[in-house]
């Protein structure tokens, strides 16, 4: 006959097993839920980016202005809200809100943290992204740079049938990001790397002069650096380490009147980066445009 003590521990053991099973089951629902891509935007308060060992993630759907969504506008602070999502291009945007869990469609469950005349601020439980303590400052610095990049930042999440969300991956444009790798110590720069950078800068300046002379003769800049041969170079200088062509963009497509020229430096702290162009010819509509932000040493005309 089983003793009272044995029954007690048996019941406790069964309850613990059920609890662990339910927790694991819920986690599996989250992991294998619907995958949704959400766009990140810089927070209103730039000082709130780093919170302990976590990055604060501010989503496009974190703030919903009145008139930007369908549904009730009179939510109270602390009230549960269901935000119905609609896919626009490759990511999802807020379409409508509801107090009741939708029966179908893609939606995410959140909590209203403020409501000013229908302008809603919402938290979804996916606002904090863990980063290692020893890399926190470095990662925060790099993350701030990424938020200013021309490409958009996205977070891939999984949403279960209850609207609960779990962070899966981070993307810059189409490229998956690993912030832990971004935060690793920078490459050691020695005399060899500095010598290659000096060569790159000298090459860019020589090519710049050749481009100006080419335009004086032809009335327009070339549509490729190869056109500088054999009159100015044989051959045109290339990157001393990769042996690839330097970055070259031009505008307009025919008979270019503007150019953008650049080289990727190994020393991101090079003084030469302090006074270069830092021009983004990609967003300016140049052919073969590129973002001239550091560590690219760039010149433009």
HELIX and SHEET records of a PDB file:
HELIX    1   1 UNK A    4  UNK A   31  1                                  28    
HELIX    2   2 UNK A   46  UNK A   48  5                                   3    
HELIX    3   3 UNK A  133  UNK A  135  5                                   3    
HELIX    4   4 UNK A  136  UNK A  147  1                                  12    
HELIX    5   5 UNK A  179  UNK A  182  1                                   4    
HELIX    6   6 UNK A  191  UNK A  218  1                                  28    
HELIX    7   7 UNK A  225  UNK A  228  5                                   4    
HELIX    8   8 UNK A  271  UNK A  274  5                                   4    
SHEET    1   A 4 UNK A  34  UNK A  39  0                                        
SHEET    2   A 4 UNK A 153  UNK A 159 -1                                        
SHEET    3   A 4 UNK A 165  UNK A 172 -1                                        
SHEET    4   A 4 UNK A 175  UNK A 177 -1                                        
SHEET    1   B 3 UNK A  50  UNK A  51  0                                        
SHEET    2   B 3 UNK A  54  UNK A  56 -1                                        
SHEET    3   B 3 UNK A 128  UNK A 130 -1                                        
SHEET    1   C 5 UNK A  63  UNK A  64  0                                        
SHEET    2   C 5 UNK A 119  UNK A 123 -1                                        
SHEET    3   C 5 UNK A 107  UNK A 116 -1                                        
SHEET    4   C 5 UNK A  80  UNK A  88 -1                                        
SHEET    5   C 5 UNK A  91  UNK A  98 -1                                        
SHEET    1   D 3 UNK A 247  UNK A 251  0                                        
SHEET    2   D 3 UNK A 258  UNK A 264 -1                                        
SHEET    3   D 3 UNK A 296  UNK A 300 -1                                        
END                                                                             
